[in-house]
């Protein structure tokens, strides 16, 4: 073997501490950000809340400081144009150390917080961890990640007809290969996750139950061959007669089905109450829609002028070293906060521009929008858009919505255009609300009415959208009207 030396040129993005902090802050919710800011104020003497005095900008503070090291010159790239998984850098946040209580109220509040804190990971993280443990090929792993991202909070996968072809096309996989990856994900915990319908969710859970369990075979038959509406029918003897089984056997099967979980994701729901504070305000002005950040989401911060004046050029004492270290950390923090706010505002402005129809006319005017559209418009990475929209809310004249609400897949229209899945759901909801009580609209009829409006969707797609809206099938709606 011959050894040789060579010189290769290449470009890499250095993940500086400042950039790491900026990306982490971008994905924080408003309440988490306030906690982060409070922790920074308590731990860094160079930071203070601006209470109306003359503000000292981070760059001005840097100019006044007498010494700057190479590390303190690290700048944060505009709009955070990186794609990185910070789970490997930042471990899951643990419960903070108990503070020294200054009063009985503080002690009671601390005890309450500890009693309600949970360490349960969210459903997405739980599924990603299982995918990491599986021996997927690179293409399969990418497909599994897309599938996991598409699973809703209930643990269901309701847009499979639109998602599957996109996965196959983007990752150059056959439809059968994509289905095989889905089957693997459906084997993950919790049982029933990634099901494409309620019936499939229950059927997957039955697969994991011993087939010798009383009522197992009939329960599977009910789920696969019968409408789940039979579970709610008051005259079960008629159902038993139609199926050709004993009433006792039917009751046993139904009791088994009722032990199953229709929403596998519920076990991973937050146990603490989530208080929504909108990060973005959208208002109508004479010039159009105006987008602004909520001024109350975080206090204004500045460099403490008195401590800044104490920094001396040549002094190498321990106190001077501490002050210089705090100054550098303060600069990083202020720049990260500014970068977060700038990125959030730009993403919100792009969303409002794309969804002006929704703001003016409602859900039926919602346009198809995916992360890639915003990323390309702002020339940033899709992961940056995802972080900027996670757990962030926008207050509009139509209510308060999570930023992710404005993103939805598209369905092709007969004129070659596209319609948002959210808009289609709104149309279905309107059609059902206006139907005749004695003759409710079936899924096939809803599909025909949508086609009359230029939107071509399959009956099974209409059924999935209807289920997502918690609208019962037509025969159940007819029964309820008496």
MOHU-V701863 format. One line per field, one symbol per residue. ss: DSSP state (H for helix, E for strand, - for the rest). phi: phi as a letter, one per 20 degrees, with the letter a starting at -180 (. if undefined). Layout:
ss = ???
phi = ???
//
This chain:
ss = ----------------HHHHHHHHHH---HHHHHHHHHHHHHH---EEE--------HHHHHHH------HHH----HHH-----HHH---------------HHHHHHHHHHHHH------HHHHHHHHHHH----HHHHHHHHHHHHH-----E---HHHHHHHHHHHH---HHHHHHHHHHHH--------E--HHHHHHHHHH--------HHHHHHHHHH--HHHH----HHHHHHHH---HHHHHHHHHHH------HHHHH-----------EEEEEE--EEEEEE-------EEE-HHHHH--------HHHHHHHHHHHHHHHHHHHHHHHHHHHHHHHHHHHHH-HHHHHH-HHH---E-HHHHHHHH---HHHHHHHH---EEEE--EEEEHHHH-E-EEEE----EEEHHHHHHHHHHHHH--E--E---HHHHHHHHHH--E---HHHHHHHHHH-----HHHHHHHH-
phi = .eebdbdddadceeefgffgffffffefffffffffffffffdcfedbfedoffedfffffffffebcefffefdegfmlfccbdeffddfgfefffffffebffffffffffffdfcdffffgffffgfffeeeffgfffffffffffefeffndcedffefgffffffdldfgfffffffgfffefeegnfmfeafffgffffffedgfefgnffffffffeddfffffdffefffffffemcfffffffffffffeedfcgfffdffeefdeecfecdccecfepeddbfffefbffdbfffffffefdfefdfffffffffffffffgffffffffffffffffffffffdffffecoffefefbcgffffffelcegffffffdfldccecfepdcfgffedbfdcfdfenebcffffffffffffffdfffebffeffffffffffenddcfgfffffffffemefffffffffem
//
